Amino acid sequence: MYRKFIATWLITALVVLIAANFIPGLIVANSNAGLYAAMFLGLVTAIFRPILLIFNSFPLTLITFSFFVFIINSATISLTSILAPGFQVRGFIPTLMTSIVLALVASGLNSKFVKQDDWSAFAFLT
């Protein structure tokens, strides 16, 4: 029942941990901090991102050809760095780079491995 949620959470945590090695200014203290960051990022994204997209930025998203979505994702990552222990992002450029990496890599991995009907790739979760 919660397989899709757990698989998405683990993929996001893995991408955060790997991105911390390549993005200067993104600091993840340990693997637990990566898991907390993925959890808080999911909560912040679920609560605040739809509100920001609908009320504040829909015209900006259309004008900037969806680049403003990365700015909104950067805001959610900044809020996550305040809430999650052991997860820090220092500066706007690292936050924007983290937003882009998470959007592209995590969504690509989620679309490849996390499917509604096919769970053969995540059989270890059962």
Backbone bond lengths (Angstrom), bond angles and torsions (degrees), N, CA, C in turn:
res aa  C-N    CA-C-N  psi(-1)  N-CA   C-N-CA  omega(-1)  CA-C   N-CA-C  phi
1 M - - - 1.447 - - 1.529 110.94 -
2 Y 1.296 116.72 -42.44 1.453 120.51 -179.42 1.525 112.67 -102.40
3 R 1.311 117.03 15.31 1.462 120.66 -176.73 1.515 112.87 -60.99
4 K 1.314 116.39 -44.14 1.464 120.04 -178.92 1.526 110.37 -63.03
5 F 1.321 116.65 -42.62 1.462 121.06 178.25 1.523 111.10 -62.03
6 I 1.318 117.10 -46.75 1.466 121.21 -178.32 1.523 110.75 -65.87
7 A 1.325 116.95 -42.23 1.464 120.23 179.64 1.526 110.86 -64.20
8 T 1.320 117.89 -43.44 1.463 121.24 177.90 1.519 110.96 -64.02
9 W 1.315 117.41 -41.09 1.461 122.21 178.52 1.525 110.79 -61.85
10 L 1.331 116.97 -45.77 1.459 120.37 -179.96 1.530 112.28 -66.14
11 I 1.320 116.91 -38.59 1.469 120.11 177.89 1.520 110.20 -65.28
12 T 1.313 117.46 -43.44 1.465 120.23 178.52 1.517 111.18 -63.51
13 A 1.315 117.40 -41.89 1.470 121.08 177.80 1.523 110.48 -62.60
14 L 1.313 117.41 -42.02 1.459 121.25 178.78 1.518 111.47 -63.57
15 V 1.313 117.39 -42.66 1.466 120.79 178.96 1.524 110.62 -66.18
16 V 1.321 117.89 -38.77 1.470 120.96 177.05 1.525 110.31 -62.83
17 L 1.318 116.91 -44.43 1.465 120.49 -179.79 1.526 111.80 -64.97
18 I 1.308 117.59 -40.97 1.471 120.50 178.95 1.520 110.68 -70.74
19 A 1.335 117.40 -40.83 1.460 120.41 -179.66 1.528 111.65 -64.32
20 A 1.317 117.56 -28.60 1.465 120.58 179.00 1.525 111.49 -64.39
21 N 1.320 117.45 -24.11 1.455 120.80 178.05 1.524 112.86 -79.05
22 F 1.329 117.60 -20.26 1.456 120.98 -174.00 1.521 114.69 -112.54
23 I 1.316 117.68 -21.34 1.467 120.95 -177.18 1.521 108.77 -102.66
24 P 1.342 116.97 113.20 1.467 118.25 176.78 1.530 110.00 -68.79
25 G 1.299 116.25 134.06 1.460 121.23 -178.10 1.514 112.73 101.31
26 L 1.332 117.77 -11.39 1.462 122.04 175.27 1.518 107.13 -99.82
27 I 1.330 115.78 116.14 1.457 121.26 -174.90 1.523 109.03 -120.25
28 V 1.330 114.60 120.82 1.464 121.62 174.81 1.516 106.18 -121.62
29 A 1.318 116.62 117.14 1.468 121.46 -172.14 1.521 112.81 -64.03
30 N 1.325 117.64 -45.08 1.459 121.58 -179.09 1.519 109.28 -158.83
31 S 1.321 116.25 -176.16 1.464 119.37 -177.57 1.524 111.99 -66.74
32 N 1.325 117.42 -32.76 1.470 119.38 175.96 1.527 110.86 -63.75
33 A 1.322 117.09 -38.73 1.457 120.40 177.17 1.521 110.59 -63.99
34 G 1.328 117.30 -35.74 1.460 120.92 175.93 1.518 112.21 -64.94
35 L 1.328 115.70 -39.76 1.468 119.39 177.06 1.528 111.56 -67.57
36 Y 1.342 116.49 -41.76 1.468 119.86 176.08 1.525 110.94 -63.14
37 A 1.322 116.43 -42.16 1.459 119.88 -179.91 1.524 110.75 -62.05
38 A 1.323 117.54 -42.79 1.459 120.39 178.53 1.526 111.31 -64.78
39 M 1.330 116.65 -38.15 1.457 120.36 178.69 1.535 111.00 -66.03
40 F 1.341 116.29 -49.70 1.459 119.30 -179.84 1.527 111.77 -66.96
41 L 1.318 116.95 -34.62 1.467 119.72 177.83 1.518 110.69 -64.26
42 G 1.319 116.32 -40.00 1.463 119.63 176.20 1.515 112.41 -64.04
43 L 1.328 116.29 -42.31 1.469 119.61 179.28 1.525 111.85 -66.91
44 V 1.321 116.62 -45.93 1.469 120.70 -179.56 1.524 110.11 -64.00
45 T 1.321 116.37 -41.76 1.460 120.26 179.42 1.520 110.82 -64.89
46 A 1.310 117.38 -41.42 1.462 120.54 -179.29 1.520 112.13 -67.02
47 I 1.326 117.30 -33.51 1.461 120.31 -175.41 1.531 112.23 -88.68
48 F 1.337 117.09 -50.14 1.461 119.71 -169.00 1.524 115.13 -96.31
49 R 1.310 118.39 -31.50 1.466 120.08 -174.56 1.529 112.99 -62.20
50 P 1.339 120.73 -44.15 1.475 118.79 178.04 1.523 113.07 -61.71
51 I 1.316 116.12 -36.89 1.465 119.59 179.29 1.530 110.01 -65.37
52 L 1.327 116.70 -44.74 1.462 120.44 179.28 1.521 111.67 -65.37
53 L 1.305 117.54 -40.11 1.464 120.34 -179.13 1.520 112.16 -67.17
54 I 1.309 116.74 -43.03 1.466 119.40 -174.77 1.521 112.05 -74.93
55 F 1.320 116.92 -49.39 1.453 119.49 -170.35 1.523 114.23 -88.57
56 N 1.311 118.44 -36.03 1.457 119.45 -171.71 1.517 115.01 -102.62
57 S 1.301 117.78 -33.64 1.450 116.79 -163.75 1.518 116.05 -124.00
58 F 1.300 119.92 5.85 1.450 119.09 -178.60 1.525 112.41 -59.00
59 P 1.335 119.45 -45.76 1.476 117.93 176.07 1.529 112.71 -63.77
60 L 1.341 117.44 -38.54 1.463 119.87 178.08 1.520 111.54 -66.35
61 T 1.310 116.80 -34.95 1.459 120.34 178.24 1.523 110.18 -65.30
62 L 1.300 117.12 -41.24 1.458 119.91 178.23 1.524 111.94 -67.67
63 I 1.319 116.87 -42.20 1.465 120.52 -178.13 1.525 111.62 -67.61
64 T 1.326 117.77 -39.28 1.462 121.28 -176.01 1.528 112.93 -92.86
65 F 1.320 117.60 13.14 1.461 122.13 178.64 1.526 111.68 55.33
66 S 1.297 116.33 47.62 1.471 126.60 175.60 1.518 114.86 71.92
67 F 1.327 120.33 6.13 1.456 120.67 176.37 1.520 110.92 -67.30
68 F 1.322 117.55 -29.65 1.458 120.81 -178.75 1.526 111.68 -65.30
69 V 1.319 118.42 -20.30 1.459 121.39 175.52 1.523 109.63 -61.99
70 F 1.348 117.10 -37.12 1.464 119.88 176.94 1.527 111.21 -65.72
71 I 1.323 117.34 -32.72 1.461 121.09 176.66 1.533 109.77 -66.96
72 I 1.320 116.70 -41.72 1.464 120.30 177.45 1.525 110.17 -65.64
73 N 1.337 117.36 -41.00 1.458 120.13 176.01 1.522 110.70 -62.67
74 S 1.327 117.22 -35.47 1.467 120.76 176.29 1.520 110.99 -63.03
75 A 1.323 116.23 -38.96 1.469 119.63 177.55 1.521 110.93 -64.44
76 T 1.325 117.53 -39.81 1.468 119.38 178.34 1.527 111.00 -68.81
77 I 1.326 117.64 -33.71 1.465 120.18 177.01 1.522 109.96 -69.33
78 S 1.324 117.90 -38.53 1.467 120.40 176.55 1.524 111.52 -62.64
79 L 1.313 116.55 -42.56 1.460 120.10 177.50 1.531 110.72 -65.90
80 T 1.317 116.89 -36.75 1.467 120.77 176.96 1.521 111.04 -64.24
81 S 1.340 116.83 -37.49 1.467 118.89 179.76 1.521 111.85 -67.79
82 I 1.313 117.42 -23.01 1.460 121.05 174.68 1.528 110.56 -76.50
83 L 1.332 116.65 -38.40 1.461 121.41 -173.72 1.526 114.35 -85.88
84 A 1.320 117.38 -37.13 1.470 120.46 -172.39 1.523 111.18 -86.13
85 P 1.315 117.26 126.35 1.468 119.46 178.07 1.532 110.86 -72.50
86 G 1.321 116.25 134.85 1.454 121.50 178.30 1.510 114.91 83.37
87 F 1.316 118.24 4.87 1.464 123.40 179.96 1.513 108.18 -120.62
88 Q 1.331 116.77 117.90 1.466 121.54 -179.76 1.517 109.87 -133.18
89 V 1.317 114.76 142.13 1.457 121.17 171.84 1.517 105.96 -127.89
90 R 1.331 115.83 120.76 1.462 120.65 -175.10 1.519 110.42 -106.64
91 G 1.315 115.77 105.37 1.450 121.36 175.55 1.517 113.20 104.05
92 F 1.346 114.14 164.17 1.458 119.77 -177.07 1.531 112.20 -75.01
93 I 1.322 117.50 -41.70 1.472 120.59 -177.33 1.529 111.12 -63.24
94 P 1.344 120.38 -47.02 1.469 118.55 175.18 1.526 113.22 -61.66
95 T 1.324 116.53 -34.06 1.463 119.50 177.85 1.519 110.66 -66.81
96 L 1.323 116.92 -42.76 1.466 120.89 178.35 1.528 110.87 -66.40
97 M 1.326 117.34 -41.06 1.465 120.41 178.07 1.528 110.91 -64.01
98 T 1.319 117.05 -40.60 1.461 121.12 176.94 1.521 110.53 -63.46
99 S 1.309 116.39 -40.26 1.455 121.03 178.08 1.523 111.19 -61.09
100 I 1.309 116.63 -44.84 1.464 120.66 -178.85 1.526 110.66 -67.31
101 V 1.334 116.41 -44.80 1.469 119.78 -179.75 1.526 110.76 -62.95
102 L 1.322 117.08 -45.44 1.463 119.90 179.36 1.522 111.45 -62.96
103 A 1.317 116.19 -42.20 1.461 119.07 -178.80 1.524 111.41 -63.87
104 L 1.310 116.75 -44.66 1.462 119.42 -175.55 1.526 112.62 -79.44
105 V 1.318 116.98 -51.66 1.462 120.15 -173.69 1.529 111.58 -73.43
106 A 1.318 117.42 -49.63 1.466 119.58 -177.82 1.521 111.47 -65.01
107 S 1.324 117.71 -41.50 1.465 118.22 178.87 1.521 111.01 -68.31
108 G 1.334 117.33 -34.71 1.461 119.30 176.00 1.514 112.23 -65.10
109 L 1.326 116.65 -45.10 1.465 120.19 178.16 1.525 111.50 -66.52
110 N 1.316 116.94 -39.51 1.463 119.64 178.53 1.520 111.26 -63.97
111 S 1.328 117.60 -41.22 1.456 119.43 -179.83 1.528 111.32 -69.33
112 K 1.329 116.80 -27.94 1.465 119.96 179.99 1.525 112.16 -80.61
113 F 1.320 117.54 -42.32 1.451 120.54 -171.95 1.524 114.98 -104.27
114 V 1.315 118.65 -29.43 1.458 121.04 -175.42 1.522 108.37 -102.47
115 K 1.320 114.59 99.46 1.453 120.48 177.98 1.514 108.58 -117.57
116 Q 1.283 115.66 155.28 1.458 120.37 -176.35 1.533 111.51 -64.38
117 D 1.321 117.40 -41.26 1.463 119.95 -173.31 1.526 113.96 -104.84
118 D 1.316 117.64 -23.08 1.464 120.40 -174.16 1.527 109.84 -105.94
119 W 1.333 115.97 111.39 1.455 121.06 -179.52 1.514 112.43 -116.01
120 S 1.328 116.70 20.39 1.454 118.77 -177.18 1.526 112.01 -66.42
121 A 1.336 118.07 -29.70 1.453 120.93 179.72 1.526 111.86 -71.93
122 F 1.341 117.16 -22.93 1.461 120.79 -178.40 1.524 110.77 -118.67
123 A 1.315 116.58 41.29 1.468 120.69 -179.49 1.514 111.62 -65.20
124 F 1.353 117.12 -22.92 1.462 120.04 -179.34 1.522 112.54 -69.60
125 L 1.333 118.53 -12.59 1.469 120.82 -179.51 1.529 112.01 -83.37
126 T 1.313 117.99 -9.29 1.466 119.55 -178.47 1.489 112.43 -86.72
